[in-house]
Amino acid sequence: MIGFLVAGLVIGALARLIKPGKQELGLLATLGLGLVGSLIGGLIAQFFGTGSIWELNVLGFVLAVIAAVLLIGVAESIAGRKTAA
């Protein structure tokens, strides 16, 4: 469980580094988006037959980072709509 949280934080941090611009996300938001991204990446990797969702593999990690980058974009657009309204 602790390893899953650390992996989520690392994935979220990498996604924030990859995504251009300044994100207005705190540590908990980064952790949450990283965890959700790792679940999505793990599910997609499991669909391709590279292992279980709970195993750390290269394809799952790469897909998790990509999913987290996309989730950060979604979170920014939702937060942008709330502040603009």
TIFI-722633 format. One record per residue: x, y, z of N, C-alpha, C, O, CB in turn. Coordinates in nm, 4 decimals. Glycine has a CB too. Example, Ala and Ser with C-alpha at 12.3 -4.5 7.8 and 13.67 -1.06 7.14 Angstrom:
BEGIN
<rec n_px="1.3190" n_py="-0.5690" n_pz="0.7800" ca_px="1.2300" ca_py="-0.4500" ca_pz="0.7800" c_px="1.3200" c_py="-0.3300" c_pz="0.7800" o_px="1.4236" o_py="-0.3319" o_pz="0.8465" cb_px="1.1308" cb_py="-0.4473" cb_pz="0.9046"/>
<rec n_px="1.2850" n_py="-0.2250" n_pz="0.7080" ca_px="1.3670" ca_py="-0.1060" ca_pz="0.7140" c_px="1.2900" c_py="0.0030" c_pz="0.7870" o_px="1.3409" o_py="0.1138" o_pz="0.8039" cb_px="1.4084" cb_py="-0.0598" cb_pz="0.5725"/>
***
This chain:
BEGIN
<rec n_px="0.0823" n_py="-0.1191" n_pz="0.0000" ca_px="0.0000" ca_py="0.0000" ca_pz="0.0000" c_px="0.0871" c_py="0.1260" c_pz="0.0000" o_px="0.0588" o_py="0.2217" o_pz="-0.0721" cb_px="-0.0938" cb_py="-0.0005" cb_pz="0.1208"/>
<rec n_px="0.1924" n_py="0.1252" n_pz="0.0809" ca_px="0.2819" ca_py="0.2410" ca_pz="0.0833" c_px="0.3526" c_py="0.2552" c_pz="-0.0501" o_px="0.3720" o_py="0.3666" o_pz="-0.0987" cb_px="0.3847" cb_py="0.2287" cb_pz="0.1972"/>
<rec n_px="0.3916" n_py="0.1424" n_pz="-0.1101" ca_px="0.4553" ca_py="0.1474" ca_pz="-0.2415" c_px="0.3627" c_py="0.2040" c_pz="-0.3476" o_px="0.4071" o_py="0.2759" o_pz="-0.4372" cb_px="0.5014" cb_py="0.0094" cb_pz="-0.2824"/>
<rec n_px="0.2341" n_py="0.1719" n_pz="-0.3381" ca_px="0.1355" ca_py="0.2246" ca_pz="-0.4315" c_px="0.1233" c_py="0.3761" c_pz="-0.4166" o_px="0.1119" o_py="0.4472" o_pz="-0.5164" cb_px="-0.0010" cb_py="0.1575" cb_pz="-0.4093"/>
<rec n_px="0.1256" n_py="0.4263" n_pz="-0.2927" ca_px="0.1187" ca_py="0.5704" ca_pz="-0.2693" c_px="0.2436" c_py="0.6414" c_pz="-0.3206" o_px="0.2348" o_py="0.7483" o_pz="-0.3810" cb_px="0.1001" cb_py="0.5990" cb_pz="-0.1205"/>
<rec n_px="0.3598" n_py="0.5811" n_pz="-0.2963" ca_px="0.4852" ca_py="0.6412" ca_pz="-0.3447" c_px="0.4875" c_py="0.6424" c_pz="-0.4972" o_px="0.5277" o_py="0.7416" o_pz="-0.5579" cb_px="0.6082" cb_py="0.5639" cb_pz="-0.2898"/>
<rec n_px="0.4447" n_py="0.5327" n_pz="-0.5590" ca_px="0.4409" ca_py="0.5285" ca_pz="-0.7055" c_px="0.3438" c_py="0.6329" c_pz="-0.7600" o_px="0.3724" o_py="0.6970" o_pz="-0.8611" cb_px="0.4007" cb_py="0.3880" cb_pz="-0.7545"/>
<rec n_px="0.2299" n_py="0.6504" n_pz="-0.6944" ca_px="0.1339" ca_py="0.7523" ca_pz="-0.7372" c_px="0.1912" c_py="0.8916" c_pz="-0.7269" o_px="0.1688" o_py="0.9746" o_pz="-0.8150" cb_px="0.0075" cb_py="0.7435" cb_pz="-0.6552"/>
<rec n_px="0.2649" n_py="0.9184" n_pz="-0.6207" ca_px="0.3265" ca_py="1.0493" ca_pz="-0.6040" c_px="0.4345" c_py="1.0728" c_pz="-0.7090" o_px="0.4448" o_py="1.1826" o_pz="-0.7639" cb_px="0.3856" cb_py="1.0627" cb_pz="-0.4637"/>
<rec n_px="0.5147" n_py="0.9709" n_pz="-0.7373" ca_px="0.6193" ca_py="0.9831" ca_pz="-0.8394" c_px="0.5559" c_py="1.0042" c_pz="-0.9775" o_px="0.6014" o_py="1.0888" o_pz="-1.0546" cb_px="0.7103" cb_py="0.8568" cb_pz="-0.8400"/>
<rec n_px="0.4528" n_py="0.9285" n_pz="-1.0080" ca_px="0.3855" ca_py="0.9421" ca_pz="-1.1380" c_px="0.3213" c_py="1.0794" c_pz="-1.1504" o_px="0.3307" o_py="1.1428" o_pz="-1.2555" cb_px="0.2790" cb_py="0.8318" cb_pz="-1.1563"/>
<rec n_px="0.2564" n_py="1.1258" n_pz="-1.0444" ca_px="0.1967" ca_py="1.2596" ca_pz="-1.0470" c_px="0.3007" c_py="1.3689" c_pz="-1.0639" o_px="0.2792" o_py="1.4649" o_pz="-1.1379" cb_px="0.1181" cb_py="1.2839" cb_pz="-0.9203"/>
<rec n_px="0.4147" n_py="1.3543" n_pz="-0.9944" ca_px="0.5217" ca_py="1.4540" ca_pz="-1.0068" c_px="0.5816" c_py="1.4543" c_pz="-1.1470" o_px="0.6087" o_py="1.5608" o_pz="-1.2027" cb_px="0.6315" cb_py="1.4272" cb_pz="-0.9034"/>
<rec n_px="0.6023" n_py="1.3365" n_pz="-1.2041" ca_px="0.6538" ca_py="1.3302" ca_pz="-1.3416" c_px="0.5554" c_py="1.3922" c_pz="-1.4401" o_px="0.5947" o_py="1.4626" o_pz="-1.5331" cb_px="0.6830" cb_py="1.1847" cb_pz="-1.3814"/>
<rec n_px="0.4272" n_py="1.3653" n_pz="-1.4184" ca_px="0.3261" ca_py="1.4222" ca_pz="-1.5073" c_px="0.3264" c_py="1.5740" c_pz="-1.4988" o_px="0.3108" o_py="1.6419" o_pz="-1.6003" cb_px="0.1870" cb_py="1.3675" cb_pz="-1.4730"/>
<rec n_px="0.3439" n_py="1.6275" n_pz="-1.3788" ca_px="0.3491" ca_py="1.7734" ca_pz="-1.3641" c_px="0.4733" c_py="1.8319" c_pz="-1.4300" o_px="0.4693" o_py="1.9433" o_pz="-1.4822" cb_px="0.3458" cb_py="1.8120" cb_pz="-1.2162"/>
<rec n_px="0.5841" n_py="1.7573" n_pz="-1.4279" ca_px="0.7051" ca_py="1.8045" ca_pz="-1.4953" c_px="0.6895" c_py="1.8027" c_pz="-1.6467" o_px="0.7416" o_py="1.8900" o_pz="-1.7161" cb_px="0.8247" cb_py="1.7194" cb_pz="-1.4548"/>
<rec n_px="0.6178" n_py="1.7031" n_pz="-1.6976" ca_px="0.6000" ca_py="1.6889" ca_pz="-1.8426" c_px="0.5006" c_py="1.7918" c_pz="-1.8954" o_px="0.5203" o_py="1.8480" o_pz="-2.0031" cb_px="0.5523" cb_py="1.5468" cb_pz="-1.8775"/>
<rec n_px="0.3945" n_py="1.8161" n_pz="-1.8202" ca_px="0.2893" ca_py="1.9081" ca_pz="-1.8652" c_px="0.3434" c_py="2.0504" c_pz="-1.8612" o_px="0.3896" o_py="2.0961" o_pz="-1.7567" cb_px="0.1610" cb_py="1.8952" cb_pz="-1.7767"/>
<rec n_px="0.3381" n_py="2.1213" n_pz="-1.9746" ca_px="0.3926" ca_py="2.2572" ca_pz="-1.9770" c_px="0.3038" c_py="2.3535" c_pz="-1.8982" o_px="0.1841" o_py="2.3306" o_pz="-1.8811" cb_px="0.4079" cb_py="2.3061" cb_pz="-2.1218"/>
<rec n_px="0.3647" n_py="2.4596" n_pz="-1.8517" ca_px="0.2905" ca_py="2.5613" ca_pz="-1.7781" c_px="0.2930" c_py="2.5365" c_pz="-1.6285" o_px="0.3458" o_py="2.4365" o_pz="-1.5798" cb_px="0.1478" cb_py="2.5667" cb_pz="-1.8263"/>
<rec n_px="0.2338" n_py="2.6317" n_pz="-1.5576" ca_px="0.2291" ca_py="2.6214" ca_pz="-1.4118" c_px="0.0944" c_py="2.5628" c_pz="-1.3727" o_px="-0.0106" o_py="2.6134" o_pz="-1.4124" cb_px="0.2518" cb_py="2.7607" cb_pz="-1.3436"/>
<rec n_px="0.0986" n_py="2.4557" n_pz="-1.2944" ca_px="-0.0239" ca_py="2.3944" ca_pz="-1.2465" c_px="-0.0504" c_py="2.4425" c_pz="-1.1043" o_px="0.0404" o_py="2.4501" o_pz="-1.0216" cb_px="-0.0149" cb_py="2.2395" cb_pz="-1.2524"/>
<rec n_px="-0.1747" n_py="2.4742" n_pz="-1.0782" ca_px="-0.2150" ca_py="2.5169" ca_pz="-0.9442" c_px="-0.2662" c_py="2.3969" c_pz="-0.8658" o_px="-0.3810" o_py="2.3955" o_pz="-0.8213" cb_px="-0.3234" cb_py="2.6275" cb_pz="-0.9515"/>
<rec n_px="-0.1812" n_py="2.2966" n_pz="-0.8490" ca_px="-0.2187" ca_py="2.1741" ca_pz="-0.7796" c_px="-0.1300" c_py="2.1548" c_pz="-0.6582" o_px="-0.0089" o_py="2.1760" o_pz="-0.6643" cb_px="-0.2091" cb_py="2.0525" cb_pz="-0.8734"/>
<rec n_px="-0.1908" n_py="2.1148" n_pz="-0.5486" ca_px="-0.1156" ca_py="2.0875" ca_pz="-0.4274" c_px="-0.0616" c_py="1.9452" c_pz="-0.4265" o_px="-0.0758" o_py="1.8707" o_pz="-0.5235" cb_px="-0.2025" cb_py="2.1111" cb_pz="-0.3055"/>
<rec n_px="0.0000" n_py="1.9095" n_pz="-0.3161" ca_px="0.0589" ca_py="1.7773" ca_pz="-0.3015" c_px="-0.0474" c_py="1.6678" c_pz="-0.3051" o_px="-0.0276" o_py="1.5643" o_pz="-0.3687" cb_px="0.1378" cb_py="1.7692" cb_pz="-0.1719"/>
<rec n_px="-0.1596" n_py="1.6899" n_pz="-0.2375" ca_px="-0.2651" ca_py="1.5886" ca_pz="-0.2365" c_px="-0.3285" c_py="1.5716" c_pz="-0.3737" o_px="-0.3628" o_py="1.4598" o_pz="-0.4122" cb_px="-0.3718" cb_py="1.6250" cb_pz="-0.1348"/>
<rec n_px="-0.3446" n_py="1.6808" n_pz="-0.4482" ca_px="-0.3993" ca_py="1.6704" ca_pz="-0.5834" c_px="-0.3027" c_py="1.5958" c_pz="-0.6745" o_px="-0.3442" o_py="1.5141" o_pz="-0.7567" cb_px="-0.4293" cb_py="1.8099" cb_pz="-0.6406"/>
<rec n_px="-0.1742" n_py="1.6241" n_pz="-0.6595" ca_px="-0.0731" ca_py="1.5524" ca_pz="-0.7376" c_px="-0.0758" c_py="1.4034" c_pz="-0.7053" o_px="-0.0697" o_py="1.3195" o_pz="-0.7952" cb_px="0.0671" cb_py="1.6100" cb_pz="-0.7104"/>
<rec n_px="-0.0849" n_py="1.3713" n_pz="-0.5771" ca_px="-0.0916" ca_py="1.2314" ca_pz="-0.5344" c_px="-0.2171" c_py="1.1650" c_pz="-0.5900" o_px="-0.2102" o_py="1.0544" o_pz="-0.6436" cb_px="-0.0894" cb_py="1.2213" cb_pz="-0.3803"/>
<rec n_px="-0.3311" n_py="1.2313" n_pz="-0.5777" ca_px="-0.4565" ca_py="1.1741" ca_pz="-0.6269" c_px="-0.4551" c_py="1.1506" c_pz="-0.7768" o_px="-0.4970" o_py="1.0447" o_pz="-0.8236" cb_px="-0.5717" cb_py="1.2643" cb_pz="-0.5914"/>
<rec n_px="-0.4074" n_py="1.2483" n_pz="-0.8523" ca_px="-0.4008" ca_py="1.2317" ca_pz="-0.9978" c_px="-0.2999" c_py="1.1249" c_pz="-1.0365" o_px="-0.3212" o_py="1.0515" o_pz="-1.1330" cb_px="-0.3648" cb_py="1.3640" cb_pz="-1.0652"/>
<rec n_px="-0.1904" n_py="1.1154" n_pz="-0.9624" ca_px="-0.0925" ca_py="1.0097" ca_pz="-0.9884" c_px="-0.1487" c_py="0.8713" c_pz="-0.9598" o_px="-0.1224" o_py="0.7767" o_pz="-1.0340" cb_px="0.0322" cb_py="1.0322" cb_pz="-0.9050"/>
<rec n_px="-0.2266" n_py="0.8592" n_pz="-0.8517" ca_px="-0.2876" ca_py="0.7303" ca_pz="-0.8183" c_px="-0.3905" c_py="0.6894" c_pz="-0.9235" o_px="-0.3929" o_py="0.5745" o_pz="-0.9674" cb_px="-0.3536" cb_py="0.7367" cb_pz="-0.6795"/>
<rec n_px="-0.4744" n_py="0.7830" n_pz="-0.9631" ca_px="-0.5742" ca_py="0.7509" ca_pz="-1.0657" c_px="-0.5048" c_py="0.7195" c_pz="-1.1982" o_px="-0.5448" o_py="0.6270" o_pz="-1.2689" cb_px="-0.6744" cb_py="0.8682" cb_pz="-1.0837"/>
<rec n_px="-0.4012" n_py="0.7961" n_pz="-1.2320" ca_px="-0.3251" ca_py="0.7683" ca_pz="-1.3532" c_px="-0.2588" c_py="0.6322" c_pz="-1.3494" o_px="-0.2528" o_py="0.5634" o_pz="-1.4513" cb_px="-0.2210" cb_py="0.8747" cb_pz="-1.3745"/>
<rec n_px="-0.2086" n_py="0.5921" n_pz="-1.2326" ca_px="-0.1451" ca_py="0.4611" ca_pz="-1.2233" c_px="-0.2475" c_py="0.3489" c_pz="-1.2354" o_px="-0.2174" o_py="0.2440" o_pz="-1.2923" cb_px="-0.0690" cb_py="0.4483" cb_pz="-1.0916"/>
<rec n_px="-0.3671" n_py="0.3693" n_pz="-1.1833" ca_px="-0.4722" ca_py="0.2695" ca_pz="-1.2018" c_px="-0.5114" c_py="0.2567" c_pz="-1.3487" o_px="-0.5264" o_py="0.1458" o_pz="-1.3998" cb_px="-0.5949" cb_py="0.3055" cb_pz="-1.1180"/>
<rec n_px="-0.5278" n_py="0.3699" n_pz="-1.4162" ca_px="-0.5637" ca_py="0.3673" ca_pz="-1.5583" c_px="-0.4525" c_py="0.3024" c_pz="-1.6400" o_px="-0.4795" o_py="0.2174" o_pz="-1.7248" cb_px="-0.5917" cb_py="0.5100" cb_pz="-1.6100"/>
<rec n_px="-0.3279" n_py="0.3419" n_pz="-1.6150" ca_px="-0.2151" ca_py="0.2834" ca_pz="-1.6869" c_px="-0.2015" c_py="0.1343" c_pz="-1.6605" o_px="-0.1721" o_py="0.0572" o_pz="-1.7518" cb_px="-0.0870" cb_py="0.3539" cb_pz="-1.6487"/>
<rec n_px="-0.2228" n_py="0.0933" n_pz="-1.5354" ca_px="-0.2164" ca_py="-0.0484" ca_pz="-1.5021" c_px="-0.3263" c_py="-0.1289" c_pz="-1.5694" o_px="-0.3028" o_py="-0.2407" o_pz="-1.6154" cb_px="-0.2247" cb_py="-0.0666" cb_pz="-1.3529"/>
<rec n_px="-0.4463" n_py="-0.0724" n_pz="-1.5753" ca_px="-0.5568" ca_py="-0.1420" ca_pz="-1.6429" c_px="-0.5302" c_py="-0.1583" c_pz="-1.7925" o_px="-0.5562" o_py="-0.2641" o_pz="-1.8499" cb_px="-0.6882" cb_py="-0.0659" cb_pz="-1.6216"/>
<rec n_px="-0.4786" n_py="-0.0535" n_pz="-1.8544" ca_px="-0.4486" ca_py="-0.0618" ca_pz="-1.9980" c_px="-0.3356" c_py="-0.1618" c_pz="-2.0227" o_px="-0.3421" o_py="-0.2400" o_pz="-2.1175" cb_px="-0.4101" cb_py="0.0777" cb_pz="-2.0543"/>
<rec n_px="-0.2327" n_py="-0.1599" n_pz="-1.9386" ca_px="-0.1219" ca_py="-0.2554" ca_pz="-1.9537" c_px="-0.1705" c_py="-0.3977" c_pz="-1.9318" o_px="-0.1271" o_py="-0.4893" o_pz="-2.0017" cb_px="-0.0079" cb_py="-0.2228" cb_pz="-1.8552"/>
<rec n_px="-0.2602" n_py="-0.4176" n_pz="-1.8355" ca_px="-0.3155" ca_py="-0.5513" ca_pz="-1.8128" c_px="-0.3979" c_py="-0.5962" c_pz="-1.9324" o_px="-0.3979" o_py="-0.7143" o_pz="-1.9673" cb_px="-0.4014" cb_py="-0.5535" cb_pz="-1.6853"/>
<rec n_px="-0.4681" n_py="-0.5030" n_pz="-1.9953" ca_px="-0.5450" ca_py="-0.5356" ca_pz="-2.1147" c_px="-0.4543" c_py="-0.5865" c_pz="-2.2269" o_px="-0.4928" o_py="-0.6750" o_pz="-2.3032" cb_px="-0.6235" cb_py="-0.4132" cb_pz="-2.1620"/>
<rec n_px="-0.3327" n_py="-0.5296" n_pz="-2.2365" ca_px="-0.2368" ca_py="-0.5733" ca_pz="-2.3375" c_px="-0.1616" c_py="-0.6990" c_pz="-2.2951" o_px="-0.0809" o_py="-0.7511" o_pz="-2.3721" cb_px="-0.1381" cb_py="-0.4622" cb_pz="-2.3667"/>
<rec n_px="-0.1864" n_py="-0.7484" n_pz="-2.1749" ca_px="-0.1280" ca_py="-0.8735" ca_pz="-2.1304" c_px="0.0144" c_py="-0.8638" c_pz="-2.0796" o_px="0.0885" o_py="-0.9620" o_pz="-2.0856" cb_px="-0.1323" cb_py="-0.9693" cb_pz="-2.2398"/>
<rec n_px="0.0547" n_py="-0.7471" n_pz="-2.0294" ca_px="0.1922" ca_py="-0.7333" ca_pz="-1.9807" c_px="0.2057" c_py="-0.7666" c_pz="-1.8332" o_px="0.3160" o_py="-0.7612" o_pz="-1.7790" cb_px="0.2418" cb_py="-0.5931" cb_pz="-2.0051"/>
<rec n_px="0.0966" n_py="-0.8006" n_pz="-1.7675" ca_px="0.1033" ca_py="-0.8374" ca_pz="-1.6260" c_px="-0.0202" c_py="-0.7901" c_pz="-1.5528" o_px="-0.1155" o_py="-0.7411" o_pz="-1.6134" cb_px="0.2285" cb_py="-0.7792" cb_pz="-1.5606"/>
<rec n_px="-0.0171" n_py="-0.8052" n_pz="-1.4236" ca_px="-0.1284" ca_py="-0.7640" ca_pz="-1.3388" c_px="-0.1276" c_py="-0.6127" c_pz="-1.3202" o_px="-0.0249" o_py="-0.5471" o_pz="-1.3379" cb_px="-0.1217" cb_py="-0.8350" cb_pz="-1.2025"/>
<rec n_px="-0.2425" n_py="-0.5591" n_pz="-1.2845" ca_px="-0.2522" ca_py="-0.4147" ca_pz="-1.2590" c_px="-0.1640" c_py="-0.3738" c_pz="-1.1411" o_px="-0.1185" o_py="-0.2596" o_pz="-1.1359" cb_px="-0.3986" cb_py="-0.3746" cb_pz="-1.2316"/>
<rec n_px="-0.1391" n_py="-0.4632" n_pz="-1.0479" ca_px="-0.0629" ca_py="-0.4303" ca_pz="-0.9284" c_px="0.0873" c_py="-0.4507" c_pz="-0.9469" o_px="0.1640" o_py="-0.4211" o_pz="-0.8553" cb_px="-0.1114" cb_py="-0.5135" cb_pz="-0.8128"/>
<rec n_px="0.1316" n_py="-0.5001" n_pz="-1.0623" ca_px="0.2737" ca_py="-0.5157" ca_pz="-1.0891" c_px="0.3299" c_py="-0.3891" c_pz="-1.1513" o_px="0.2630" o_py="-0.3223" o_pz="-1.2302" cb_px="0.2987" cb_py="-0.6359" cb_pz="-1.1806"/>
<rec n_px="0.4517" n_py="-0.3572" n_pz="-1.1156" ca_px="0.5184" ca_py="-0.2427" ca_pz="-1.1754" c_px="0.5939" c_py="-0.2905" c_pz="-1.2990" o_px="0.6891" o_py="-0.3677" o_pz="-1.2881" cb_px="0.6146" cb_py="-0.1735" cb_pz="-1.0736"/>
<rec n_px="0.5510" n_py="-0.2445" n_pz="-1.4166" ca_px="0.6219" ca_py="-0.2777" ca_pz="-1.5391" c_px="0.6374" c_py="-0.1515" c_pz="-1.6224" o_px="0.5725" o_py="-0.0506" o_pz="-1.5948" cb_px="0.5478" cb_py="-0.3881" cb_pz="-1.6187"/>
<rec n_px="0.7216" n_py="-0.1561" n_pz="-1.7226" ca_px="0.7563" ca_py="-0.0373" ca_pz="-1.7995" c_px="0.6353" c_py="0.0180" c_pz="-1.8735" o_px="0.6093" o_py="0.1382" o_pz="-1.8682" cb_px="0.8678" cb_py="-0.0689" cb_pz="-1.8980"/>
<rec n_px="0.5611" n_py="-0.0681" n_pz="-1.9425" ca_px="0.4450" ca_py="-0.0205" ca_pz="-2.0183" c_px="0.3411" c_py="0.0417" c_pz="-1.9259" o_px="0.2859" o_py="0.1473" o_pz="-1.9568" cb_px="0.3821" cb_py="-0.1355" cb_pz="-2.0980"/>
<rec n_px="0.3146" n_py="-0.0221" n_pz="-1.8145" ca_px="0.2192" ca_py="0.0322" ca_pz="-1.7186" c_px="0.2631" c_py="0.1661" c_pz="-1.6633" o_px="0.1807" o_py="0.2557" o_pz="-1.6453" cb_px="0.1987" cb_py="-0.0646" cb_pz="-1.6057"/>
<rec n_px="0.3927" n_py="0.1812" n_pz="-1.6359" ca_px="0.4458" ca_py="0.3068" ca_pz="-1.5835" c_px="0.4330" c_py="0.4189" c_pz="-1.6864" o_px="0.3896" o_py="0.5294" o_pz="-1.6537" cb_px="0.5924" cb_py="0.2897" cb_pz="-1.5421"/>
<rec n_px="0.4706" n_py="0.3901" n_pz="-1.8099" ca_px="0.4621" ca_py="0.4918" ca_pz="-1.9158" c_px="0.3163" c_py="0.5321" c_pz="-1.9382" o_px="0.2852" o_py="0.6508" o_pz="-1.9487" cb_px="0.5245" cb_py="0.4388" cb_pz="-2.0484"/>
<rec n_px="0.2278" n_py="0.4338" n_pz="-1.9455" ca_px="0.0858" ca_py="0.4641" ca_pz="-1.9641" c_px="0.0282" c_py="0.5390" c_pz="-1.8445" o_px="-0.0595" o_py="0.6237" o_pz="-1.8612" cb_px="0.0070" cb_py="0.3357" cb_pz="-1.9875"/>
<rec n_px="0.0758" n_py="0.5090" n_pz="-1.7253" ca_px="0.0295" ca_py="0.5799" ca_pz="-1.6060" c_px="0.0700" c_py="0.7267" c_pz="-1.6104" o_px="-0.0094" o_py="0.8138" o_pz="-1.5752" cb_px="0.0851" cb_py="0.5139" cb_pz="-1.4795"/>
<rec n_px="0.1912" n_py="0.7545" n_pz="-1.6528" ca_px="0.2366" ca_py="0.8932" ca_pz="-1.6624" c_px="0.1553" c_py="0.9672" c_pz="-1.7696" o_px="0.1154" o_py="1.0817" o_pz="-1.7485" cb_px="0.3889" cb_py="0.8990" cb_pz="-1.6953"/>
<rec n_px="0.1308" n_py="0.9034" n_pz="-1.8828" ca_px="0.0510" ca_py="0.9662" ca_pz="-1.9889" c_px="-0.0910" c_py="0.9936" c_pz="-1.9388" o_px="-0.1456" o_py="1.1013" o_pz="-1.9627" cb_px="0.0472" cb_py="0.8758" cb_pz="-2.1155"/>
<rec n_px="-0.1501" n_py="0.8971" n_pz="-1.8700" ca_px="-0.2846" ca_py="0.9153" ca_pz="-1.8156" c_px="-0.2864" c_py="1.0283" c_pz="-1.7128" o_px="-0.3812" o_py="1.1068" o_pz="-1.7095" cb_px="-0.3351" cb_py="0.7846" cb_pz="-1.7518"/>
<rec n_px="-0.1838" n_py="1.0377" n_pz="-1.6298" ca_px="-0.1773" ca_py="1.1439" ca_pz="-1.5293" c_px="-0.1616" c_py="1.2810" c_pz="-1.5949" o_px="-0.2201" o_py="1.3783" o_pz="-1.5473" cb_px="-0.0613" cb_py="1.1184" cb_pz="-1.4323"/>
<rec n_px="-0.0843" n_py="1.2907" n_pz="-1.7025" ca_px="-0.0712" ca_py="1.4174" ca_pz="-1.7755" c_px="-0.2078" c_py="1.4602" c_pz="-1.8301" o_px="-0.2459" o_py="1.5768" o_pz="-1.8200" cb_px="0.0321" cb_py="1.4040" cb_pz="-1.8916"/>
<rec n_px="-0.2805" n_py="1.3647" n_pz="-1.8877" ca_px="-0.4135" ca_py="1.3962" ca_pz="-1.9389" c_px="-0.5082" c_py="1.4362" c_pz="-1.8257" o_px="-0.5888" o_py="1.5278" o_pz="-1.8417" cb_px="-0.4706" cb_py="1.2766" cb_pz="-2.0156"/>
<rec n_px="-0.4989" n_py="1.3683" n_pz="-1.7125" ca_px="-0.5838" ca_py="1.4026" ca_pz="-1.5983" c_px="-0.5512" c_py="1.5414" c_pz="-1.5434" o_px="-0.6416" o_py="1.6126" o_pz="-1.4996" cb_px="-0.5682" cb_py="1.2981" cb_pz="-1.4879"/>
<rec n_px="-0.4255" n_py="1.5804" n_pz="-1.5449" ca_px="-0.3887" ca_py="1.7152" ca_pz="-1.5013" c_px="-0.4520" c_py="1.8184" c_pz="-1.5937" o_px="-0.5014" o_py="1.9214" o_pz="-1.5478" cb_px="-0.2348" cb_py="1.7323" cb_pz="-1.4986"/>
<rec n_px="-0.4506" n_py="1.7910" n_pz="-1.7226" ca_px="-0.5164" ca_py="1.8820" ca_pz="-1.8169" c_px="-0.6653" c_py="1.8941" c_pz="-1.7901" o_px="-0.7209" o_py="2.0037" o_pz="-1.7963" cb_px="-0.4942" cb_py="1.8351" cb_pz="-1.9594"/>
<rec n_px="-0.7301" n_py="1.7823" n_pz="-1.7603" ca_px="-0.8728" ca_py="1.7844" ca_pz="-1.7284" c_px="-0.8972" c_py="1.8614" c_pz="-1.5989" o_px="-0.9895" o_py="1.9425" o_pz="-1.5907" cb_px="-0.9280" cb_py="1.6409" cb_pz="-1.7166"/>
<rec n_px="-0.8144" n_py="1.8358" n_pz="-1.4982" ca_px="-0.8297" ca_py="1.9051" ca_pz="-1.3698" c_px="-0.8097" c_py="2.0553" c_pz="-1.3857" o_px="-0.8815" o_py="2.1340" o_pz="-1.3240" cb_px="-0.7304" cb_py="1.8496" cb_pz="-1.2669"/>
<rec n_px="-0.7134" n_py="2.0957" n_pz="-1.4676" ca_px="-0.6912" ca_py="2.2383" ca_pz="-1.4913" c_px="-0.8096" c_py="2.3023" c_pz="-1.5626" o_px="-0.8491" o_py="2.4142" o_pz="-1.5301" cb_px="-0.5642" cb_py="2.2592" cb_pz="-1.5729"/>
<rec n_px="-0.8659" n_py="2.2310" n_pz="-1.6596" ca_px="-0.9792" ca_py="2.2885" ca_pz="-1.7321" c_px="-1.1016" c_py="2.3007" c_pz="-1.6422" o_px="-1.1767" o_py="2.3977" o_pz="-1.6528" cb_px="-1.0125" cb_py="2.2035" cb_pz="-1.8548"/>
<rec n_px="-1.1225" n_py="2.2036" n_pz="-1.5544" ca_px="-1.2353" ca_py="2.2122" ca_pz="-1.4598" c_px="-1.2137" c_py="2.3254" c_pz="-1.3606" o_px="-1.3061" o_py="2.4015" o_pz="-1.3320" cb_px="-1.2535" cb_py="2.0788" cb_pz="-1.3842"/>
<rec n_px="-1.0928" n_py="2.3369" n_pz="-1.3081" ca_px="-1.0623" ca_py="2.4447" ca_pz="-1.2145" c_px="-1.0691" c_py="2.5805" c_pz="-1.2825" o_px="-1.1081" o_py="2.6796" o_pz="-1.2206" cb_px="-0.9245" cb_py="2.4240" cb_pz="-1.1528"/>
<rec n_px="-1.0312" n_py="2.5854" n_pz="-1.4098" ca_px="-1.0375" ca_py="2.7108" ca_pz="-1.4849" c_px="-1.1809" c_py="2.7566" c_pz="-1.5074" o_px="-1.2094" o_py="2.8763" o_pz="-1.5040" cb_px="-0.9670" cb_py="2.6954" cb_pz="-1.6187"/>
<rec n_px="-1.2711" n_py="2.6619" n_pz="-1.5303" ca_px="-1.4118" ca_py="2.6962" ca_pz="-1.5484" c_px="-1.4736" c_py="2.7483" c_pz="-1.4198" o_px="-1.5569" o_py="2.8389" o_pz="-1.4235" cb_px="-1.4895" cb_py="2.5755" cb_pz="-1.5977"/>
<rec n_px="-1.4337" n_py="2.6922" n_pz="-1.3056" ca_px="-1.4897" ca_py="2.7358" ca_pz="-1.1781" c_px="-1.4456" c_py="2.8776" c_pz="-1.1442" o_px="-1.5248" o_py="2.9561" o_pz="-1.0922" cb_px="-1.4486" cb_py="2.6400" cb_pz="-1.0665"/>
<rec n_px="-1.3200" n_py="2.9114" n_pz="-1.1732" ca_px="-1.2714" ca_py="3.0450" ca_pz="-1.1403" c_px="-1.3198" c_py="3.1492" c_pz="-1.2405" o_px="-1.3326" o_py="3.2667" o_pz="-1.2060" cb_px="-1.1197" cb_py="3.0454" cb_pz="-1.1346"/>
<rec n_px="-1.3467" n_py="3.1077" n_pz="-1.3634" ca_px="-1.3922" ca_py="3.2024" ca_pz="-1.4656" c_px="-1.5396" c_py="3.2363" c_pz="-1.4495" o_px="-1.5847" o_py="3.3410" o_pz="-1.4958" cb_px="-1.3675" cb_py="3.1457" cb_pz="-1.6047"/>
<rec n_px="-1.6140" n_py="3.1494" n_pz="-1.3848" ca_px="-1.7590" ca_py="3.1705" ca_pz="-1.3725" c_px="-1.7954" c_py="3.2695" c_pz="-1.2679" o_px="-1.9137" o_py="3.2967" o_pz="-1.2471" cb_px="-1.8274" cb_py="3.0432" cb_pz="-1.3430"/>
***
